[in-house]
Amino acid sequence: MTLKYDPTIQVGDIVTGYHKGYWKVDVVLPRIGTSPLIYYTRIDKKGQKSCDGSYCRKVDPLKLRDQMYDEANKLYDLLMKAQAK
């Protein structure tokens, strides 16, 4: 599998990257002959990390919200079934 850099990634975007979790892009550092180095901060913690830009994928906030809503509904349904027994 070949990793490809998404050139639309810019400062302020929410991305997934090499490190686990969701990250806010702080800096996109261009490099010659390869994809840029992306510095990001995890949205729920302090501390900055970086990775090669080819590992980063933009996150659509609306799609993420919908996924979280669906997961919450599934957990709620499981809880209701467990309490009904």
Buried (B, 14 or more C-beta within 10 A) or exposed (E): EEEEBEEEBEEEBBBBBBEEEBBBBBEBEEEEEEBBBBBBBBEEEEEEBBBBBBBBEBBEEEEEEEEEEEEEEEEEEEEEEEEEE
